[in-house]
Amino acid sequence: MQFGCESCKAQLQIADEKVRGRRLIVRCRRCGAKIALADPALVDSSPRLISAAKAPRPMRIVPRPEAGSEPEDESTRAMDSDLLQRALQASMADASQNGAPQTRKLHFPPPAVPLDGPIWYAMLQGKQTGPVTWDDLHARADSGEVGPRTYVWREGMSAWQRAKDIPEQQRSRSRRARDRPAGDEPVRADVRELGIQRARAVPRLSRSDGAGRRRHRALDRARVLFPGGPMRLSADALIAGFEEEKSRALGKSGRRDAGLFYTPREIADQVVQVALRAGAVRDGRVLDPCAGAGAFLLAAARAGLRDLHGFDLDPEALLVARRALRMCGASARLRTGNALRFGPEGVADLLVSNPPYGHVGDARERASLLKRFPALRGGEVDRYAVFLLRALELVRAGGVAALLVPDTWMFLSRSGALREEVLRRAELAAVVDLGKPFASAKDTRVQAVVLVRRPAPARRTYVARGETALAEATRAELLGAARRGWVVYRSREERALCQAMEAASVPLSAACSVGYGMRTGANGRHVARREPLPSEVGLVGGEDVLPYALRWKPKTLLDPAPLRALVDRQRGARRVAVQRIRTNAQAPWARWLEAAMAPPDLVCLDSLSTLACADEERLWALLALVQSVALQRYHRLRTTDVNVKPSALRELPVPRTLLESPEELAGLARRRAAQAGASGPAAHALDRRVDACVYRAFGLAAPLVRASEQGFWAERFDEEIRALERVVSDPFGTVARKEGTA
């Protein structure tokens, strides 16, 4: 809520939740005048001056009134907009230098009463954060989030101040040094050891000196709130600071073209631990062929490994890596070079790395790599796929290679030859799903892949999702599915569920035609957002699809002559339109397969996949099938791809009994389509009836049904399994119709 002081004309604001439903007396921070406020919903809620200030006073934070004063009204503070705006703008300016998004609106938290010391607020990336303790601020400084120029404030201070100017930070030095855990001791170092001096002591860096500028900023970010003298550095903060500045210098497109996604400390530690669990020796030679600023070598040093080696194309990054390792009491032999062309003097016992991602764009480089690694033929050449094979050349027989790579190579059809080649050269010792740790690539799911170069004893593959172990995979299973794709992230119950569904079914491609929608090649030329004229063709895209029906936003095909053959292929027959880009919702029960029936007079664009067959009853039954919990769960267990491509749809299981008798499920689909867009009890009851029909069609036993429901509904399982059991006990809906729920 914003209001003005009639005495000094200052513009003030106060959190809405502190005023809601109440009457308050607040004090102007500029002049000290008392102002009566009330929730605008109350009668006579206009702000009014109670007592004006006798004379202007310096700006200050008014302390909380003592308990018992002014018992009829609750006293609080109104914060000066001008003062806070200056701190906010300075914070946003710092954040914009760091490549952080700006935030314009500032929300002020309700005041907190300190229990065991000052309560602090900080301006981080344009937002007011708090209340936090001083130790919390130090922890954020260790991670590089708080620096010496960050604005902080606590009750009792007259204004926001830079962290380096706060008296408390001087008094906390000795206590933090005493309390720091053993083995994580940062060092006090003169910055001249890195050939970099403080900006105030040397001439301004020239524009051409980008390397020095980045190192200077990285060290400034690694500083832990110490404004003068020797700096106190954290190795992880040094690496994080350099990599952030490197990313900022490259820009979004430059980083993407280079395929650089930097590794958080906890991910590097986890990959090293997975490698050691898979049998890597602890006293052998360790190599990172894409060392960067040393995140993986630092993780190896923390794990007790000492014979460290690394390559990288960036000499600046290797300088930071040397310094970070030295701060931890370790050292490494680091060389500037391309690990695809050059290798170390001897092979490694353990290789750990986060190789670059993305496609190789240069035609000559791509041709050279395809000649050297023929298993990469058949599509785009991914950089990380090259390193999967190159890593096995850099380790000895029986040596271990552990890489952090995207998971797409496990299931993409074009990677079949790569999977076969990996199994020919190595034993797949472990695969661990590590989620999506990169803020700059939020849709990139990565995994730790641990390979043991053959000849090596045959072994079962350890499979896990984070710290949770799943069902192991045998080499025979991997060899048999190498061409189709590996689906390994399943528990024993989930594996049994998928096997039972596959045993009772045929692939969707055997039940109907599965394809892409029409691709115009130039939507700006061919698509207009308006109602089609009688002689024109209407279009439907992914934005129009709701479960079971369309919410059509009119689109018209312009200049149809070049696309006539594609139009004629779709017009005149119904088809099921399936969303190509699945939802990004994080709820376990979010449906990755959403479909609707497209009418004969509309043509589907390529933002949709399509299902078509001559039997309309079967088509309606398939509409319900692909949106059932059983198929949703099966699809999630097979892929993590955000694209619902026809290749993935073709392999979905369709119960044989459904092909023989589709009428019941088709009838349920029609009833559900009549309630398109509804989300009440009646619509959900129909969804549960569809699920029960599909489970019966697959002939799943009760434990497998529970496994499917548990995996899909998560914390809603108890509620949903009861709803399903009610449907199963009332197969014809007699009781439900009497109760008015279906």
Secondary structure, 3 states (H helix, E strand, C coil): CEEECCCCCCEEECCHHHHCCCEEEEEECCCCCEEEEECCCCCCCCCEEEECCCCCCCCCCCCCCCCCCCCCCEEEEEEEHHHHHHHHHHHHHHHHHCCCCCCCCCCCCCCCCCCCCCCEEEEECCEEEEEECHHHHHHHHHCCCCCCCCEEEECCCCCCEEHHHCHHHHHHHHHHHHHCCCCCCCEEECHHHHCCCCHHHCCCCCCCCHHHHHHHHHHHHHECCCCCCCEEECHHHHHHHHHHHHHHHHHHHHHHHHCCCCCCHHHHHHHHHHHHHCCCCCCCEEEECCCCCCHHHHHHHHCCCCEEEEEECCHHHHHHHHHHHHHCCCCEEEEECCCCCCCCCCCEEEEEECCCCCECCCHHHHHHHHHHCHHHCCCCCEHHHHHHHHHHHHEEEEEEEEEEEECHHHCCHHHHHHHHHHHHHEEEEEEEECCCCCHHHCCCCEEEEEEEECCCCCCCEEEEECCEECCCECHHHHHHHCCCCCCCCCCHHHHHHHHHHHHCEEEHHHHCEEEECECCCCHHHHEECCCCCCCCEEEECHHHEECEEECCCCCEECCCHHHHHHHHHHCCCCEEEEECECCCCCCCCCCCCCEEEECCCEEEECCEEEEECCCHHHHHHHHHHHCCHHHHHHHHHHCCCCECCHHHHHCCEEEHHHHHCCHHHHHHHHHHHCCCCCCCHHHHHHHHHHHHHHHHHHCCCHHHHHHHHHHHHHHHHHHHHHHHHHHHHCCCCHHHHHHCCC
